[in-house]
Amino acid sequence: MTTTTTDENVLNNLIGGTWKPATSGQTEVVPNPATGETLARVPISNREDLDAAVKAAKEAFQSWSRTSVPKRARILFKYQQLLVDHWDELAKLITQENGKSYKEAYGEVQRGIECVEFAAGAPTLMMGKQLPDIATNIESGMYRYPVGIVGGITPFNFPMMVPCWMFPLAVACGNTFVLKPSERTPILANRLAELFQEAGLPDGVLNVVHGAHDVVNGLLEHPDVKAISFVGSQPVAEYVYRTGAAHGKRVQALAGAKNHTIVMPDADLDAAVQQIIGAAFGSAGERCMACSVVVAVGEIGDRLLDKLIRAADEIEIGNGLDENVFLGPVIRDSHKERTIKYIETGEKEGALLVRDGRRDAATSERGYFVGPTIFDNVTPEMKIWQDEIFAPVLSYVRVDSLEEAIELANKSDFANGACLFTKDGHNVRTFRETIDAGMLGINLGVPAPMAFFPFSGWKNSFYGDLHANGPDGVEFYTRKKMVTARW
Ligand code: NAD
């Protein structure tokens, strides 16, 4: 990286097409969570930096919103090609700053690229509708227009995929964008923006302002920002939704999760175990679609648990760039400490710790490692069942029927995703019709978000109306005009 950081390895902001140091002077270290080594420093920008980015986005909106849609789409096609060309580099950057395994990072890049591919369909996606005869000699038509300046606020766990849910589609629809990436994984955001510049994106269409609360509050309160896309933890999502709405903005805020996976006695247990291990411990459990509770139905309780423990024992822990490593570090030392506190809480609450990830050898290394941890006999009264731990900690619950399993899952305040393992179509129907969750998986561990379908949870896992991605994304990033004409 040359232009996107200062000589002191502090990340620059991108404002109006120019990479600039933040004016605040305040910075934080961005460590590699697998080694503790400093990768860069991230500026904690202030309102002045944010205001400059909004000003640049406002200027760019004048011409970008009037640029023909196929011309905008052509830049996205070029961007897609550049992302494909840099796939390996992007995946390595993700592993370095986030810690997840290279294989998972590689998959994340694919999810991001798919968002760009979807956005490149803007000429079709933005089409309106007409009815030639709403009354005698009167016609009516609906036309779509961009909303204006959109602010995007993203979490640490998907440094590429989540920003790509937002800015490619927003920009393809003719909006200009100010991205506030997670201050814990800010490096990839600069590379994504740099490649978009290289694809021919005009100055000011995408701006990047690094930082924390001040930048977020600046976006939420700025009168020129018309819409906010947020992804992150539940309390912040709720705050962003309320504050953004109070300032007259449209807001979509995707929040935290506590996803239940129900395993029926008729399921292929070995296949289920493989999927659950991936969903619970892959990306160190730092996925909004992570499986954090397994609900075993009927007589399989002991057998399934035994298989899960044995599979967890086989997991290779270490630096995600090393081949065969499956479980990387959690994001920060403080997150490791928080996870260990949750493990202690689980023990105090009376859950049975059947696999203790604090004892794995890697946990004594310099990186922020926690091994796969499993609690049996978990109940809804326990904090470890209620809270999103966001780490490789799995709760195990036993019930007698599918109905009981669904009732338990539906007690959670969260409702992002839920999975069912079964061979029985009737079970699938009962599950689909009665579970509270926005993303369902049948015989798979992670019902991953796809660019061309809407994505979000229910209840406290989502604040807003229009979900991310797919047709909902187009709806969110456009506003409509109805024209009724008599000729
Ligand atoms: P986070 O809420 O700590 O941070 C998200 C963003 O909000 C960051 O850019 C951060 O700078 C900003 N922020 C944090 N605290 C703030 C505050 N008090 N005021 C204003 N801004 C603030 O989330 P995280 O730890 O980076 O990400 C993990 C969380 O994101 C988990 O809860 C996970 O479930 C959730 N997540 C949800 C989805 C989804 O689709 N529902 C996807 C990915 C992650």
Residues whose N, C-alpha, C, O or C-beta is under 5 A from the ligand:
A	BS01	NAD	I153 T154 P155 F156 N157 K180 P181 S182 E183 G211 A212 H213 V216 V231 G232 S233 Q234 V236 L254 A255 G256 A257 C288 S461
